[in-house]
Structure formats: structure tokens, C-alpha cells
């Protein structure tokens, strides 16, 4: 016994509707994944910029502390 629905009883204009729904779902999913990857790329860029700023701040504090420790050699 085959319990799977067949398209024999469907009108002509409804055949293939399932395939169209699957294609639209795949398109929506692909657009969503592209948006997610763009969001991840933006986050990585911002993280890299933040790391560079933090390194610059640490280096400037190091220089300032060296000047405070020995102002004559500065």
C-alpha cells in the first residue's frame, strides 16, 4: 500500500506547487544565510579595529609610564 499523495487527482494548475514552495524556501534560507555571513564579517572587522585600539592604548600607557619613571632621559 502506497500512502503517499499523488498528483493524479490535482487540477492541472496545482501540479508542481510543492516544488515552487521548496524553491522559495531555499531562496529565503539562502538570503538569510548571506545576511548572517555579512553580519559575522562586520563583527570580525569591528573586533579587529577594537583590538588595534586596545594595543595602541597599552603601548601609549607604557611610554607614559617610562617617561614618568625617568623624566630626564625623555
Secondary structure, DSSP 8 states (H G I E B T S, - for coil): ---S--SSSS-GGGTTHHHHHHHHHHHHHHHHHHHHHHHHHHHHHHHHHHHHHHHHHHHHHHHHHHHHH-TTT-
